[in-house]
Amino acid sequence: MSETVFKNIEKTEGVRPWKKCMWRRYRLEQGNYVLEEGTHSFAILLVIKGVLRFFGKPGEDSFLIEGQSLCLLSATPPYQITVQEDVHFLICMFHVDIFPFDREMLNSLLPFYKRDEGDHIVIKTNEVVNAFMMVMDEYIERRLEGDLLFDIKRQELFLLLFTTYSKNELAAFFYPLIGEGLQFKEFVISNYIKAKNVQQLAQMANYSTSGFIKKFIKYFNESPYQWMLRHKAKIILDEICSSQTTLKEIAFKYNFSTYQYFVDFCKMQFGAAPSKLR
């Protein structure tokens, strides 16, 4: 039997790994595809019509998802998919950052959390979510994009789910985001900015470095080094663009050994020297 060949879906422009949230739309004919863009920890797959099979992390079973359905993906891209019937879908990719707005909603699901939930729970969309998908599809088609808009629409989707589905359904759907890992995630998000590196953050959490890295990857689906680097990059970019602090002061504040190292960091993370970002 010949090996299945998955072809790459052409990447869209403007993909930056430190973005908090990204939305994309796809219309694909029957075939096997690899979706590579983004480095986000989680994604919600919103299938408008068609049928596809999704292949997740190694060791996980594939699963089928049909039109007017949702699924939370807990694997970092690339994603492998087999389109069995021409498909039209949206994907909302986001990082695991739990801010107060999200934390309150997710905490409300803890009494309904069950340890034996499967890797992926597919739920059928209702009329409200169907209407949301069509509006979001129109936004993306008309290129109404932006970091703030994308994250607001992600929050809106969460709100719609929490107001139109039962707690039991939501606890199953959001299984990868809640449960025993929630306190660990909250600790990381509250304390990472105080740590100079992964080793120091592990010490603050009373873990060995190897134990901390193992647990971090389990709950964040990426290495702590990459996660901390991305968050540091976002904070630095915000300060460069919105504060009056001099660039040399920013470099000193974030412990760059030399100003040139800070310049090189900005070029690698943002594609331009800090002076060009202001």
C-alpha angles and dihedrals in degrees: 000000000000121000117258111250118213117201123211120253109229110259119243122234126260098037110156119176094219094060110119096218137009132187123200135174127211138188110191134176123221112298145082120293143179117215107201109163122111132028095227123146097224140020137188113219112209112190113198096181140342133046129273139169117224125209113203134183120338110281094027122111119244118247138203123237125184136195119300092026138118133209134178111226115207097187127097114237143296095085123190117212135176114207108213095175123021104279138206114192146154126219125202110199119193143159123249094251106142111207122183093266093055095035093059092053095045092046089056088064096056095093088056096045116122123194095215098061115134125252094259129023116195116202128188116243122241129218093272094052091043089056090048091052092053092050092047090048089054092049092054094044090054090046093242091160138152140134094253094045092048094052093045089053090049089053090047090054090051090050093049091050093048093050099044105037132062122256090246092054092047094047089055093045095047093040094126091054100049139040127063093349097059096084091047091051091049091051092051094047092047096047112026093092090060093056124082093205145353093275092057093047089051090052091050089053092047093243133126110250093249092047092048093050091050093050092043093055090048094057103028100035091224138070118277090234093058092042094051092044092053093048092046088051092052093050092047093049091050090051093047092050102038109027135073092225112125117250092243090053091051090051090051093044092056095046101250108165093220136011090241090058088053090051091049090049091054093048091052096044102034104020095242143065115267091250089060093051095060 
